[in-house]
Amino acid sequence: MLRRRRLLAALLTAVAVASGIHASATPPPRRVAVTVATHDLAAGSVLAAGDVAETDFAPGSVPAGLVASPQGRVLAAPLRAGEPVTDVRLVGRALAASYPGLTAVPVRLPDAGMADLLRVGDRIDLVAADPQGSGASVVAAAVPVLALPPADPVGGAASASGALPGRLVVVGAQPGEVAPIADAAVRYFLTFAYAR
């Protein structure tokens, strides 16, 4: 009888300990699925399915402006492996919103090699040069480079489809600079100088 009581007491003690451990154990932390880059990506990259994947973040560490399905979108700036894909990293309306008061304006530089010298975040002066040789003038000063869309696959030369030579660069301009930039883009050759 004593042996049975000891066995029953041991069993009840084990149940009590297990119940206490279960009651005091904290549940696993809640996680949030976040789309991140699977490898380093250059500015101007068009995101493909293999470039991004979902991983779990703790709720307090999730950045604002996440993009759930960024495939097919163009990167405005480089993205490191494991870095979340947010709206301000992609060419689009949110990019301009990160520069209050500025308007995103695409301009075509006539030589794609010139655009290769630029990096997102550079501040440049846009210079319009008259092809007839009557001079050059600054049409916008110290504008930030917001994005460098991918170069034309034909290497900057005019294509059979009628695409213009050169390469697009997206800059942030003051509202009063948009019309002069657009006018210069169709009448002159645009080049740039690094702003001080």
N, CA, C and O atoms as a DFTB+ gen file, in Angstrom:
784 C
 N C O
     1  1       0.830      -1.191       0.000
     2  2       0.000       0.000       0.000
     3  2       0.874       1.253       0.000
     4  3       0.620       2.210      -0.732
     5  1       1.912       1.221       0.844
     6  2       2.831       2.350       0.929
     7  2       3.541       2.568      -0.407
     8  3       3.743       3.697      -0.854
     9  1       3.911       1.440      -1.029
    10  2       4.594       1.527      -2.331
    11  2       3.671       2.176      -3.362
    12  3       4.121       2.982      -4.177
    13  1       2.379       1.827      -3.331
    14  2       1.432       2.407      -4.284
    15  2       1.236       3.896      -4.030
    16  3       1.120       4.686      -4.967
    17  1       1.200       4.273      -2.747
    18  2       1.050       5.699      -2.413
    19  2       2.249       6.503      -2.904
    20  3       2.096       7.605      -3.432
    21  1       3.441       5.944      -2.724
    22  2       4.644       6.643      -3.202
    23  2       4.629       6.791      -4.724
    24  3       4.985       7.843      -5.256
    25  1       4.217       5.736      -5.414
    26  2       4.139       5.780      -6.877
    27  2       3.113       6.809      -7.315
    28  3       3.357       7.583      -8.241
    29  1       1.947       6.818      -6.640
    30  2       0.912       7.788      -6.959
    31  2       1.379       9.199      -6.652
    32  3       1.118      10.116      -7.431
    33  1       2.071       9.393      -5.521
    34  2       2.593      10.714      -5.169
    35  2       3.622      11.182      -6.185
    36  3       3.627      12.353      -6.564
    37  1       4.496      10.280      -6.634
    38  2       5.504      10.630      -7.651
    39  2       4.836      10.997      -8.959
    40  3       5.250      11.940      -9.633
    41  1       3.795      10.249      -9.321
    42  2       3.070      10.514     -10.563
    43  2       2.371      11.868     -10.492
    44  3       2.422      12.652     -11.440
    45  1       1.717      12.136      -9.362
    46  2       1.037      13.424      -9.204
    47  2       2.041      14.585      -9.187
    48  3       1.766      15.653      -9.735
    49  1       3.185      14.375      -8.568
    50  2       4.228      15.409      -8.557
    51  2       4.708      15.688      -9.975
    52  3       4.886      16.844     -10.359
    53  1       4.916      14.637     -10.746
    54  2       5.366      14.803     -12.137
    55  2       4.332      15.562     -12.959
    56  3       4.679      16.433     -13.757
    57  1       3.049      15.224     -12.756
    58  2       1.967      15.925     -13.471
    59  2       1.938      17.392     -13.062
    60  3       1.768      18.271     -13.908
    61  1       2.103      17.661     -11.770
    62  2       2.086      19.042     -11.288
    63  2       3.251      19.839     -11.865
    64  3       3.078      20.986     -12.278
    65  1       4.435      19.235     -11.893
    66  2       5.618      19.914     -12.451
    67  2       5.414      20.192     -13.942
    68  3       5.697      21.292     -14.418
    69  1       4.922      19.187     -14.675
    70  2       4.691      19.362     -16.110
    71  2       3.665      20.451     -16.366
    72  3       3.826      21.260     -17.280
    73  1       2.593      20.474     -15.547
    74  2       1.562      21.515     -15.701
    75  2       2.135      22.895     -15.415
    76  3       1.820      23.859     -16.113
    77  1       2.973      22.992     -14.394
    78  2       3.593      24.274     -14.047
    79  2       4.509      24.768     -15.146
    80  3       4.498      25.951     -15.489
    81  1       5.298      23.872     -15.695
    82  2       6.213      24.254     -16.785
    83  2       5.410      24.714     -17.996
    84  3       5.742      25.719     -18.625
    85  1       4.349      23.970     -18.321
    86  2       3.528      24.315     -19.475
    87  2       2.848      25.676     -19.274
    88  3       2.770      26.484     -20.199
    89  1       2.356      25.914     -18.044
    90  2       1.663      27.171     -17.760
    91  2       2.612      28.361     -17.785
    92  3       2.226      29.456     -18.192
    93  1       3.859      28.150     -17.349
    94  2       4.792      29.274     -17.278
    95  2       5.569      29.493     -18.575
    96  3       6.219      30.525     -18.741
    97  1       5.507      28.532     -19.490
    98  2       6.245      28.680     -20.755
    99  2       5.605      29.785     -21.585
   100  3       4.386      29.815     -21.752
   101  1       6.424      30.688     -22.101
   102  2       5.900      31.768     -22.943
   103  2       5.685      31.235     -24.353
   104  3       6.486      30.440     -24.845
   105  1       4.618      31.665     -25.001
   106  2       4.385      31.215     -26.373
   107  2       5.473      31.784     -27.289
   108  3       6.064      32.817     -26.974
   109  1       5.737      31.135     -28.394
   110  2       6.757      31.660     -29.304
   111  2       6.346      33.041     -29.815
   112  3       5.159      33.301     -30.013
   113  1       7.318      33.923     -30.027
   114  2       6.966      35.282     -30.467
   115  2       6.286      35.250     -31.832
   116  3       6.589      34.414     -32.683
   117  1       5.359      36.187     -32.012
   118  2       4.661      36.316     -33.287
   119  2       5.643      36.812     -34.331
   120  3       6.503      37.637     -34.023
   121  1       5.534      36.330     -35.552
   122  2       6.443      36.716     -36.633
   123  2       5.635      37.297     -37.785
   124  3       4.455      36.988     -37.948
   125  1       6.286      38.147     -38.588
   126  2       5.657      38.776     -39.750
   127  2       6.478      38.425     -40.980
   128  3       7.702      38.561     -40.974
   129  1       5.806      37.971     -42.041
   130  2       6.494      37.636     -43.296
   131  2       6.907      38.921     -44.010
   132  3       6.087      39.818     -44.207
   133  1       8.174      39.007     -44.394
   134  2       8.725      40.189     -45.057
   135  2       9.471      39.741     -46.316
   136  3      10.233      38.774     -46.285
   137  1       9.243      40.452     -47.419
   138  2       9.945      40.145     -48.669
   139  2      11.320      40.805     -48.639
   140  3      11.431      42.015     -48.441
   141  1      12.364      40.006     -48.838
   142  2      13.742      40.513     -48.795
   143  2      14.482      40.072     -50.055
   144  3      14.053      39.160     -50.761
   145  1      15.609      40.746     -50.320
   146  2      16.465      40.367     -51.446
   147  2      17.210      39.088     -51.113
   148  3      17.680      38.919     -49.988
   149  1      17.323      38.180     -52.082
   150  2      18.041      36.930     -51.850
   151  2      19.539      37.071     -52.102
   152  3      20.328      36.232     -51.667
   153  1      19.928      38.134     -52.806
   154  2      21.349      38.407     -53.073
   155  2      21.498      39.894     -53.345
   156  3      20.496      40.594     -53.493
   157  1      22.726      40.392     -53.414
   158  2      22.953      41.809     -53.688
   159  2      22.411      42.156     -55.067
   160  3      22.623      41.419     -56.029
   161  1      21.703      43.290     -55.157
   162  2      21.096      43.726     -56.410
   163  2      21.521      45.153     -56.708
   164  3      21.589      45.986     -55.804
   165  1      21.805      45.437     -57.965
   166  2      22.247      46.770     -58.373
   167  2      21.055      47.667     -58.665
   168  3      19.967      47.188     -58.986
   169  1      21.269      48.972     -58.551
   170  2      20.252      49.936     -58.949
   171  2      19.919      49.709     -60.413
   172  3      20.805      49.432     -61.222
   173  1      18.632      49.828     -60.756
   174  2      18.204      49.611     -62.126
   175  2      17.813      48.188     -62.429
   176  3      17.313      47.902     -63.517
   177  1      18.032      47.273     -61.473
   178  2      17.657      45.878     -61.695
   179  2      16.140      45.745     -61.752
   180  3      15.419      46.388     -60.989
   181  1      15.671      44.910     -62.659
   182  2      14.257      44.552     -62.693
   183  2      14.118      43.283     -61.861
   184  3      14.720      42.257     -62.180
   185  1      13.333      43.352     -60.807
   186  2      13.245      42.237     -59.865
   187  2      12.520      41.041     -60.472
   188  3      11.422      41.172     -61.013
   189  1      13.154      39.872     -60.374
   190  2      12.574      38.617     -60.825
   191  2      12.252      37.762     -59.609
   192  3      12.648      38.081     -58.488
   193  1      11.527      36.669     -59.843
   194  2      11.099      35.809     -58.725
   195  2      12.280      35.315     -57.900
   196  3      12.172      35.233     -56.677
   197  1      13.405      34.983     -58.530
   198  2      14.558      34.473     -57.806
   199  2      15.344      35.531     -57.038
   200  3      16.241      35.202     -56.262
   201  1      15.006      36.803     -57.257
   202  2      15.723      37.889     -56.581
   203  2      15.189      38.171     -55.184
   204  3      15.857      38.823     -54.381
   205  1      13.982      37.679     -54.889
   206  2      13.360      37.973     -53.597
   207  2      12.798      36.697     -52.982
   208  3      12.507      35.726     -53.681
   209  1      12.654      36.721     -51.671
   210  2      12.055      35.602     -50.939
   211  2      11.439      36.161     -49.662
   212  3      11.747      37.281     -49.254
   213  1      10.574      35.380     -49.042
   214  2       9.964      35.800     -47.785
   215  2      10.744      35.222     -46.623
   216  3      11.194      34.077     -46.657
   217  1      10.894      36.043     -45.589
   218  2      11.506      35.591     -44.348
   219  2      10.717      36.190     -43.195
   220  3       9.928      37.113     -43.396
   221  1      10.922      35.673     -41.993
   222  2      10.157      36.144     -40.831
   223  2      10.925      37.211     -40.061
   224  3      12.117      37.073     -39.788
   225  1      10.209      38.278     -39.720
   226  2      10.741      39.357     -38.887
   227  2       9.892      39.439     -37.628
   228  3       8.708      39.105     -37.646
   229  1      10.497      39.881     -36.542
   230  2       9.728      40.191     -35.337
   231  2       8.884      41.433     -35.629
   232  3       9.346      42.323     -36.341
   233  1       7.663      41.518     -35.100
   234  2       6.775      42.638     -35.419
   235  2       7.391      44.021     -35.224
   236  3       7.146      44.912     -36.038
   237  1       8.173      44.225     -34.182
   238  2       8.755      45.547     -33.938
   239  2       9.885      45.916     -34.879
   240  3      10.322      47.067     -34.893
   241  1      10.366      44.963     -35.667
   242  2      11.501      45.244     -36.547
   243  2      11.109      45.390     -38.016
   244  3      11.973      45.541     -38.879
   245  1       9.818      45.344     -38.298
   246  2       9.342      45.419     -39.678
   247  2       9.344      46.872     -40.146
   248  3       8.713      47.716     -39.511
   249  1      10.052      47.190     -41.263
   250  2      10.066      48.571     -41.745
   251  2       8.742      48.953     -42.393
   252  3       7.971      48.091     -42.815
   253  1       8.493      50.239     -42.465
   254  2       7.286      50.744     -43.126
   255  2       7.450      50.634     -44.639
   256  3       8.570      50.578     -45.147
   257  1       6.330      50.603     -45.350
   258  2       6.356      50.643     -46.809
   259  2       6.766      49.354     -47.478
   260  3       7.297      49.383     -48.588
   261  1       6.533      48.215     -46.832
   262  2       6.910      46.933     -47.440
   263  2       6.134      46.715     -48.737
   264  3       4.972      47.103     -48.856
   265  1       6.799      46.087     -49.703
   266  2       6.161      45.725     -50.961
   267  2       6.064      44.205     -50.990
   268  3       7.082      43.513     -50.996
   269  1       4.844      43.690     -51.010
   270  2       4.636      42.246     -50.912
   271  2       5.039      41.506     -52.185
   272  3       5.619      40.423     -52.106
   273  1       4.743      42.071     -53.358
   274  2       5.044      41.397     -54.636
   275  2       5.807      42.351     -55.549
   276  3       5.210      42.963     -56.434
   277  1       7.120      42.488     -55.347
   278  2       7.881      43.468     -56.133
   279  2       8.375      42.962     -57.484
   280  3       9.042      43.705     -58.205
   281  1       8.067      41.724     -57.845
   282  2       8.565      41.182     -59.109
   283  2       8.120      42.073     -60.273
   284  3       6.968      42.500     -60.347
   285  1       9.062      42.338     -61.175
   286  2       8.786      43.177     -62.331
   287  2       9.030      44.653     -62.093
   288  3       9.009      45.441     -63.039
   289  1       9.261      45.046     -60.843
   290  2       9.519      46.460     -60.533
   291  2      11.010      46.740     -60.664
   292  3      11.831      45.824     -60.617
   293  1      11.354      48.028     -60.830
   294  2      12.743      48.449     -61.039
   295  2      13.295      49.043     -59.754
   296  3      12.656      49.884     -59.122
   297  1      14.489      48.598     -59.371
   298  2      15.137      49.135     -58.170
   299  2      15.681      50.529     -58.434
   300  3      16.351      50.771     -59.438
   301  1      15.385      51.430     -57.526
   302  2      15.907      52.788     -57.636
   303  2      17.299      52.907     -57.041
   304  3      18.062      53.802     -57.405
   305  1      17.623      52.017     -56.136
   306  2      18.920      52.051     -55.453
   307  2      19.363      50.615     -55.210
   308  3      18.540      49.702     -55.262
   309  1      20.647      50.399     -54.947
   310  2      21.099      49.030     -54.670
   311  2      20.416      48.441     -53.447
   312  3      19.980      49.162     -52.549
   313  1      20.334      47.127     -53.430
   314  2      19.707      46.411     -52.320
   315  2      20.630      45.274     -51.922
   316  3      21.056      44.491     -52.770
   317  1      20.941      45.180     -50.635
   318  2      21.806      44.117     -50.135
   319  2      21.005      42.854     -49.850
   320  3      19.805      42.915     -49.584
   321  1      21.678      41.713     -49.906
   322  2      21.037      40.441     -49.581
   323  2      20.446      40.510     -48.179
   324  3      21.111      40.953     -47.242
   325  1      19.199      40.075     -48.033
   326  2      18.524      40.084     -46.744
   327  2      17.831      41.385     -46.413
   328  3      17.121      41.465     -45.410
   329  1      18.018      42.415     -47.235
   330  2      17.397      43.717     -46.970
   331  2      15.947      43.707     -47.442
   332  3      15.667      43.230     -48.542
   333  1      15.008      44.228     -46.627
   334  2      13.600      44.251     -47.033
   335  2      13.378      45.138     -48.260
   336  3      14.058      46.147     -48.448
   337  1      12.418      44.740     -49.083
   338  2      12.055      45.518     -50.269
   339  2      10.939      46.478     -49.863
   340  3       9.822      46.053     -49.567
   341  1      11.250      47.777     -49.850
   342  2      10.268      48.797     -49.481
   343  2       9.968      49.685     -50.676
   344  3      10.695      49.692     -51.669
   345  1       8.879      50.431     -50.554
   346  2       8.423      51.264     -51.673
   347  2       9.442      52.320     -52.089
   348  3       9.504      52.670     -53.267
   349  1      10.238      52.834     -51.162
   350  2      11.201      53.878     -51.520
   351  2      12.444      53.317     -52.216
   352  3      13.289      54.077     -52.687
   353  1      12.555      51.992     -52.279
   354  2      13.668      51.361     -53.000
   355  2      13.315      51.086     -54.455
   356  3      14.165      50.656     -55.234
   357  1      12.050      51.336     -54.824
   358  2      11.588      51.028     -56.167
   359  2      11.228      52.303     -56.916
   360  3      10.782      53.282     -56.318
   361  1      11.425      52.280     -58.228
   362  2      11.029      53.420     -59.056
   363  2       9.508      53.502     -59.018
   364  3       8.815      52.530     -59.317
   365  1       8.996      54.674     -58.645
   366  2       7.548      54.864     -58.559
   367  2       7.214      56.087     -57.732
   368  3       8.093      56.852     -57.336
   369  1       5.939      56.254     -57.481
   370  2       5.442      57.442     -56.781
   371  2       6.035      57.597     -55.379
   372  3       6.337      58.715     -54.962
   373  1       6.202      56.508     -54.657
   374  2       6.719      56.593     -53.289
   375  2       8.152      57.103     -53.258
   376  3       8.590      57.675     -52.260
   377  1       8.876      56.898     -54.342
   378  2      10.254      57.375     -54.412
   379  2      10.303      58.888     -54.297
   380  3      11.106      59.429     -53.536
   381  1       9.451      59.573     -55.046
   382  2       9.405      61.037     -54.982
   383  2       8.894      61.508     -53.629
   384  3       9.309      62.559     -53.141
   385  1       7.994      60.734     -53.018
   386  2       7.445      61.117     -51.719
   387  2       8.515      61.159     -50.642
   388  3       8.351      61.838     -49.629
   389  1       9.616      60.436     -50.854
   390  2      10.690      60.453     -49.861
   391  2      11.548      61.713     -49.970
   392  3      12.441      61.931     -49.151
   393  1      11.278      62.540     -50.979
   394  2      11.939      63.840     -51.147
   395  2      10.851      64.907     -51.155
   396  3      10.439      65.347     -52.228
   397  1      10.372      65.335     -49.980
   398  2       9.252      66.280     -49.922
   399  2       9.524      67.541     -50.746
   400  3      10.609      68.120     -50.692
   401  1       8.514      67.943     -51.504
   402  2       8.614      69.162     -52.295
   403  2       9.204      68.969     -53.673
   404  3       9.175      69.888     -54.491
   405  1       9.746      67.781     -53.950
   406  2      10.347      67.527     -55.256
   407  2       9.445      66.641     -56.112
   408  3       8.646      65.854     -55.604
   409  1       9.599      66.796     -57.423
   410  2       8.878      65.992     -58.392
   411  2       9.866      65.085     -59.103
   412  3      10.941      65.531     -59.503
   413  1       9.512      63.808     -59.265
   414  2      10.380      62.871     -59.986
   415  2      10.255      63.150     -61.481
   416  3       9.159      63.105     -62.040
   417  1      11.385      63.438     -62.120
   418  2      11.401      63.775     -63.539
   419  2      12.399      62.872     -64.259
   420  3      13.583      62.866     -63.923
   421  1      11.926      62.101     -65.259
   422  2      12.884      61.312     -66.039
   423  2      13.535      62.188     -67.110
   424  3      12.852      62.925     -67.820
   425  1      14.838      62.100     -67.216
   426  2      15.567      62.821     -68.272
   427  2      16.451      61.806     -68.997
   428  3      16.948      60.853     -68.397
   429  1      16.634      62.028     -70.280
   430  2      17.466      61.120     -71.070
   431  2      18.811      61.785     -71.342
   432  3      18.895      62.835     -71.978
   433  1      19.851      61.142     -70.841
   434  2      21.198      61.592     -71.173
   435  2      21.574      60.953     -72.505
   436  3      21.350      59.757     -72.691
   437  1      22.143      61.723     -73.442
   438  2      22.386      61.184     -74.782
   439  2      23.433      60.073     -74.836
   440  3      23.452      59.284     -75.781
   441  1      24.293      60.009     -73.841
   442  2      25.339      58.996     -73.813
   443  2      25.113      58.110     -72.584
   444  3      25.209      58.575     -71.448
   445  1      24.813      56.828     -72.825
   446  2      24.547      55.912     -71.714
   447  2      25.749      55.805     -70.779
   448  3      25.584      55.550     -69.586
   449  1      26.950      55.996     -71.307
   450  2      28.148      55.933     -70.487
   451  2      28.182      57.017     -69.421
   452  3      28.742      56.814     -68.344
   453  1      27.578      58.179     -69.719
   454  2      27.518      59.246     -68.714
   455  2      26.679      58.797     -67.524
   456  3      27.046      59.024     -66.371
   457  1      25.554      58.158     -67.815
   458  2      24.677      57.704     -66.736
   459  2      25.351      56.658     -65.870
   460  3      25.057      56.555     -64.680
   461  1      26.256      55.880     -66.455
   462  2      26.968      54.859     -65.674
   463  2      27.856      55.468     -64.589
   464  3      28.239      54.782     -63.641
   465  1      28.180      56.747     -64.724
   466  2      29.003      57.425     -63.723
   467  2      28.197      57.831     -62.492
   468  3      28.765      58.144     -61.446
   469  1      26.878      57.825     -62.623
   470  2      26.015      58.303     -61.545
   471  2      25.652      57.198     -60.567
   472  3      25.669      56.014     -60.905
   473  1      25.327      57.606     -59.358
   474  2      24.820      56.720     -58.324
   475  2      23.589      57.382     -57.716
   476  3      23.503      58.608     -57.648
   477  1      22.641      56.565     -57.276
   478  2      21.461      57.112     -56.611
   479  2      21.915      57.913     -55.403
   480  3      22.748      57.457     -54.620
   481  1      21.362      59.111     -55.258
   482  2      21.734      59.993     -54.160
   483  2      22.699      61.088     -54.568
   484  3      22.841      62.076     -53.848
   485  1      23.378      60.938     -55.724
   486  2      24.260      62.009     -56.218
   487  2      23.452      63.283     -56.429
   488  3      22.275      63.235     -56.784
   489  1      24.090      64.400     -56.209
   490  2      23.481      65.707     -56.523
   491  2      24.191      66.245     -57.749
   492  3      25.417      66.352     -57.774
   493  1      23.409      66.586     -58.771
   494  2      24.007      67.040     -60.031
   495  2      23.336      68.318     -60.525
   496  3      22.197      68.623     -60.172
   497  1      24.068      69.046     -61.344
   498  2      23.510      70.168     -62.089
   499  2      23.212      69.648     -63.488
   500  3      24.091      69.083     -64.138
   501  1      21.971      69.835     -63.962
   502  2      21.638      69.457     -65.331
   503  2      21.993      70.617     -66.247
   504  3      21.551      71.747     -66.043
   505  1      22.794      70.319     -67.253
   506  2      23.288      71.346     -68.172
   507  2      22.752      71.048     -69.563
   508  3      22.892      69.932     -70.064
   509  1      22.131      72.060     -70.193
   510  2      21.616      71.932     -71.555
   511  2      22.619      72.578     -72.504
   512  3      22.941      73.759     -72.376
   513  1      23.110      71.784     -73.460
   514  2      24.077      72.279     -74.446
   515  2      23.413      72.333     -75.816
   516  3      22.811      71.355     -76.258
   517  1      23.523      73.471     -76.484
   518  2      22.937      73.652     -77.814
   519  2      23.788      72.919     -78.846
   520  3      24.987      73.182     -78.944
   521  1      23.195      72.000     -79.624
   522  2      23.988      71.281     -80.626
   523  2      24.481      72.197     -81.758
   524  3      25.390      71.829     -82.502
   525  1      23.889      73.373     -81.884
   526  2      24.331      74.324     -82.911
   527  2      25.497      75.177     -82.437
   528  3      26.021      76.006     -83.182
   529  1      25.896      74.962     -81.190
   530  2      27.079      75.649     -80.678
   531  2      26.848      77.016     -80.089
   532  3      27.797      77.785     -79.941
   533  1      25.601      77.349     -79.742
   534  2      25.352      78.685     -79.197
   535  2      25.543      78.765     -77.691
   536  3      25.226      79.787     -77.082
   537  1      26.058      77.701     -77.080
   538  2      26.364      77.773     -75.656
   539  2      25.623      76.733     -74.846
   540  3      24.897      75.893     -75.377
   541  1      25.828      76.815     -73.548
   542  2      25.210      75.882     -72.616
   543  2      24.743      76.638     -71.390
   544  3      25.269      77.702     -71.063
   545  1      23.743      76.075     -70.711
   546  2      23.258      76.720     -69.493
   547  2      22.751      75.653     -68.526
   548  3      22.329      74.570     -68.932
   549  1      22.805      75.987     -67.239
   550  2      22.302      75.098     -66.193
   551  2      20.789      75.278     -66.128
   552  3      20.297      76.388     -65.925
   553  1      20.050      74.176     -66.302
   554  2      18.587      74.259     -66.239
   555  2      18.041      73.826     -64.882
   556  3      16.905      74.156     -64.541
   557  1      18.828      73.099     -64.113
   558  2      18.429      72.704     -62.758
   559  2      19.696      72.439     -61.960
   560  3      20.590      71.720     -62.406
   561  1      19.759      73.031     -60.773
   562  2      20.972      72.919     -59.964
   563  2      20.757      72.012     -58.762
   564  3      19.708      72.043     -58.118
   565  1      21.766      71.207     -58.476
   566  2      21.817      70.347     -57.286
   567  2      20.590      69.452     -57.144
   568  3      20.050      69.288     -56.050
   569  1      20.160      68.877     -58.266
   570  2      19.020      67.954     -58.195
   571  2      19.529      66.574     -57.783
   572  3      20.585      66.144     -58.245
   573  1      18.786      65.875     -56.915
   574  2      19.227      64.527     -56.518
   575  2      18.871      63.497     -57.584
   576  3      17.824      63.587     -58.225
   577  1      19.745      62.531     -57.762
   578  2      19.450      61.389     -58.633
   579  2      18.606      60.422     -57.807
   580  3      19.065      59.891     -56.795
   581  1      17.363      60.198     -58.252
   582  2      16.443      59.336     -57.514
   583  2      16.519      57.883     -57.962
   584  3      16.366      56.965     -57.157
   585  1      16.757      57.685     -59.256
   586  2      16.772      56.311     -59.774
   587  2      17.543      56.250     -61.070
   588  3      17.639      57.232     -61.806
   589  1      18.092      55.076     -61.337
   590  2      18.805      54.795     -62.590
   591  2      18.161      53.557     -63.213
   592  3      18.623      52.439     -62.984
   593  1      17.085      53.749     -64.007
   594  2      16.449      52.594     -64.644
   595  2      17.451      51.822     -65.492
   596  3      18.484      52.365     -65.884
   597  1      17.149      50.552     -65.778
   598  2      18.112      49.747     -66.532
   599  2      18.390      50.333     -67.907
   600  3      17.521      50.946     -68.528
   601  1      19.613      50.134     -68.366
   602  2      20.002      50.628     -69.680
   603  2      19.255      49.867     -70.758
   604  3      18.831      48.729     -70.557
   605  1      19.100      50.517     -71.909
   606  2      18.486      49.886     -73.067
   607  2      19.316      48.665     -73.442
   608  3      20.541      48.761     -73.504
   609  1      18.679      47.509     -73.697
   610  2      19.456      46.307     -74.013
   611  2      20.309      46.419     -75.267
   612  3      21.226      45.620     -75.457
   613  1      20.025      47.398     -76.132
   614  2      20.850      47.532     -77.337
   615  2      22.061      48.404     -77.086
   616  3      22.753      48.799     -78.025
   617  1      22.325      48.709     -75.817
   618  2      23.557      49.401     -75.462
   619  2      23.549      50.887     -75.674
   620  3      24.603      51.505     -75.825
   621  1      22.344      51.481     -75.686
   622  2      22.273      52.927     -75.782
   623  2      22.103      53.435     -77.190
   624  3      21.842      54.625     -77.367
   625  1      22.236      52.597     -78.206
   626  2      22.023      53.043     -79.574
   627  2      20.540      53.019     -79.889
   628  3      19.780      52.305     -79.236
   629  1      20.116      53.795     -80.888
   630  2      18.717      53.795     -81.291
   631  2      18.353      52.401     -81.780
   632  3      19.085      51.806     -82.570
   633  1      17.229      51.881     -81.314
   634  2      16.835      50.517     -81.659
   635  2      15.884      50.521     -82.844
   636  3      15.393      51.575     -83.249
   637  1      15.624      49.339     -83.401
   638  2      14.705      49.196     -84.521
   639  2      13.291      49.598     -84.108
   640  3      12.486      49.977     -84.959
   641  1      12.979      49.519     -82.817
   642  2      11.652      49.891     -82.342
   643  2      11.492      51.404     -82.221
   644  3      10.404      51.881     -81.900
   645  1      12.536      52.153     -82.468
   646  2      12.461      53.606     -82.398
   647  2      12.861      54.187     -81.064
   648  3      12.733      55.395     -80.866
   649  1      13.345      53.369     -80.134
   650  2      13.779      53.885     -78.831
   651  2      14.938      54.851     -79.028
   652  3      15.815      54.633     -79.864
   653  1      14.924      55.907     -78.252
   654  2      15.983      56.907     -78.359
   655  2      17.290      56.388     -77.790
   656  3      17.293      55.527     -76.911
   657  1      18.414      56.917     -78.296
   658  2      19.702      56.517     -77.723
   659  2      19.886      57.131     -76.340
   660  3      19.113      57.991     -75.919
   661  1      20.904      56.682     -75.655
   662  2      21.207      57.217     -74.331
   663  2      20.565      56.392     -73.246
   664  3      20.238      55.221     -73.440
   665  1      20.387      57.026     -72.089
   666  2      19.825      56.317     -70.937
   667  2      19.033      57.261     -70.070
   668  3      19.407      58.418     -69.881
   669  1      17.922      56.751     -69.541
   670  2      17.094      57.543     -68.642
   671  2      17.707      57.608     -67.251
   672  3      18.302      56.652     -66.754
   673  1      17.537      58.776     -66.647
   674  2      17.914      59.008     -65.257
   675  2      16.738      59.741     -64.628
   676  3      16.210      60.682     -65.221
   677  1      16.321      59.327     -63.442
   678  2      15.218      60.002     -62.752
   679  2      15.818      60.931     -61.705
   680  3      16.566      60.500     -60.827
   681  1      15.474      62.221     -61.812
   682  2      15.976      63.211     -60.863
   683  2      14.804      63.816     -60.102
   684  3      13.657      63.732     -60.541
   685  1      15.098      64.421     -58.967
   686  2      14.089      65.126     -58.182
   687  2      14.231      66.612     -58.420
   688  3      15.267      67.199     -58.108
   689  1      13.188      67.232     -58.975
   690  2      13.254      68.649     -59.330
   691  2      12.202      69.450     -58.576
   692  3      11.143      68.933     -58.220
   693  1      12.509      70.707     -58.343
   694  2      11.516      71.625     -57.797
   695  2      10.422      71.813     -58.844
   696  3      10.706      71.725     -60.039
   697  1       9.173      72.070     -58.428
   698  2       8.090      72.225     -59.410
   699  2       8.409      73.247     -60.499
   700  3       8.042      73.038     -61.656
   701  1       9.081      74.343     -60.158
   702  2       9.417      75.361     -61.151
   703  2      10.507      74.938     -62.125
   704  3      10.720      75.600     -63.141
   705  1      11.198      73.841     -61.826
   706  2      12.263      73.372     -62.717
   707  2      11.776      72.339     -63.737
   708  3      12.478      72.041     -64.703
   709  1      10.576      71.794     -63.524
   710  2      10.093      70.714     -64.377
   711  2       9.950      71.171     -65.828
   712  3      10.434      70.489     -66.731
   713  1       9.299      72.302     -66.071
   714  2       9.097      72.779     -67.448
   715  2      10.422      73.111     -68.132
   716  3      10.617      72.699     -69.275
   717  1      11.344      73.836     -67.489
   718  2      12.627      74.077     -68.154
   719  2      13.404      72.800     -68.462
   720  3      14.074      72.720     -69.492
   721  1      13.321      71.797     -67.578
   722  2      14.003      70.526     -67.839
   723  2      13.375      69.847     -69.051
   724  3      14.086      69.368     -69.934
   725  1      12.037      69.805     -69.096
   726  2      11.345      69.163     -70.222
   727  2      11.660      69.882     -71.530
   728  3      11.886      69.234     -72.552
   729  1      11.676      71.203     -71.509
   730  2      11.993      71.984     -72.708
   731  2      13.419      71.702     -73.176
   732  3      13.661      71.490     -74.364
   733  1      14.353      71.700     -72.237
   734  2      15.753      71.451     -72.589
   735  2      15.938      70.034     -73.109
   736  3      16.775      69.798     -73.980
   737  1      15.167      69.089     -72.586
   738  2      15.321      67.689     -72.989
   739  2      14.968      67.461     -74.454
   740  3      15.522      66.563     -75.089
   741  1      14.049      68.265     -75.000
   742  2      13.667      68.074     -76.404
   743  2      14.404      68.999     -77.363
   744  3      14.416      68.750     -78.569
   745  1      15.017      70.058     -76.852
   746  2      15.689      71.010     -77.747
   747  2      17.201      70.944     -77.700
   748  3      17.866      71.361     -78.648
   749  1      17.763      70.421     -76.604
   750  2      19.204      70.449     -76.421
   751  2      19.723      69.071     -76.023
   752  3      18.952      68.145     -75.775
   753  1      21.039      68.961     -75.970
   754  2      21.662      67.775     -75.375
   755  2      21.813      68.041     -73.886
   756  3      22.302      69.096     -73.481
   757  1      21.393      67.088     -73.081
   758  2      21.546      67.243     -71.633
   759  2      22.796      66.515     -71.163
   760  3      23.071      65.385     -71.567
   761  1      23.527      67.173     -70.322
   762  2      24.656      66.562     -69.657
   763  2      24.573      66.973     -68.191
   764  3      23.591      67.598     -67.790
   765  1      25.549      66.648     -67.402
   766  2      25.485      66.994     -65.988
   767  2      26.866      67.323     -65.465
   768  3      27.886      66.963     -66.053
   769  1      26.865      68.014     -64.348
   770  2      28.082      68.263     -63.581
   771  2      27.741      67.957     -62.143
   772  3      26.625      68.218     -61.694
   773  1      28.697      67.406     -61.416
   774  2      28.428      67.120     -60.003
   775  2      28.296      68.423     -59.251
   776  3      29.146      69.306     -59.364
   777  1      27.218      68.542     -58.477
   778  2      26.980      69.755     -57.697
   779  2      27.929      69.791     -56.521
   780  3      28.352      68.746     -56.027
   781  1      28.267      70.990     -56.067
   782  2      29.144      71.162     -54.905
   783  2      28.372      70.981     -53.630
   784  3      28.941      71.088     -52.543
